[in-house]
Amino acid sequence: MRSLIFASVAALSLASCTTTGSTDSANQKNLPQVCSAAATAHSAFLIVASTGNIKSRTIAREAAAWSALDVVCKNPRAGSSTVA
């Protein structure tokens, strides 16, 4: 589950290797799918974490990754290079 969130963040990071225009286009196209998958993984992780079998350090790392991605998912145009 944690790896899904990291993979989502990595996918967004790789998109930055292209030109600005194509990055914005790719983000607009792919971000809803990435955010949906990450939200599902985060919810599942919380359920597993509630069992008490996951180290607090791992829980903190997942929370930090989720917080960073959640900001982008809630306002995907904030990082856009185009001015509306």
C-alpha positions in Angstrom: 0.0 0.0 0.0 2.8 2.4 0.9 4.5 1.5 -2.3 1.4 2.6 -4.3 1.6 6.0 -2.8 5.3 6.3 -3.5 4.7 5.0 -7.0 2.1 7.7 -7.5 4.4 10.4 -6.3 7.2 9.0 -8.6 4.8 9.0 -11.6 4.1 12.7 -11.0 7.8 13.4 -10.6 8.7 11.7 -13.8 6.1 13.9 -15.6 8.3 16.9 -14.7 11.0 15.6 -17.1 9.0 16.7 -20.1 8.2 20.2 -21.3 6.0 22.4 -19.2 3.0 22.3 -21.6 3.0 18.5 -21.9 3.6 18.2 -18.1 0.5 20.2 -17.4 -1.5 18.2 -19.9 -0.2 14.9 -18.5 -1.0 16.0 -15.0 -4.5 17.0 -15.9 -5.1 13.7 -17.6 -3.4 11.3 -15.0 -3.9 13.1 -11.7 -7.5 12.0 -11.0 -6.5 8.4 -11.4 -3.4 8.8 -9.3 -5.3 10.6 -6.6 -8.1 8.0 -6.6 -5.6 5.1 -6.3 -3.6 6.9 -3.6 -6.8 7.6 -1.5 -7.8 3.9 -1.7 -4.3 2.9 -0.7 -4.2 5.4 2.2 -7.6 4.2 3.5 -6.4 0.6 3.4 -3.1 1.5 5.1 -5.0 3.2 7.9 -7.1 0.0 8.5 -3.9 -2.1 8.6 -2.1 0.4 10.8 -5.0 0.3 13.3 -4.1 -3.3 14.0 -1.0 -2.1 15.8 1.3 -4.3 13.7 3.0 -1.5 11.8 5.9 0.5 13.2 5.2 4.1 14.2 8.0 5.3 11.9 6.3 3.6 8.9 3.0 5.2 9.9 4.6 8.6 10.1 6.3 8.2 6.7 3.0 7.2 5.1 1.3 10.1 6.7 3.9 12.5 5.3 3.6 11.0 1.8 -0.2 11.2 2.0 -0.2 14.8 3.2 2.1 15.9 0.3 0.0 14.1 -2.3 -3.3 15.2 -0.8 -2.4 18.8 -1.2 -1.8 18.3 -4.9 -5.0 16.2 -5.3 -7.1 18.9 -3.6 -5.8 21.7 -5.8 -4.2 20.3 -8.9 -4.0 23.7 -10.7 -1.9 25.2 -7.9 1.3 23.7 -9.4 0.3 24.5 -13.0 2.7 26.7 -14.9 -0.1 28.3 -16.9 -1.9 31.4 -15.6 -5.7 31.3 -15.7 
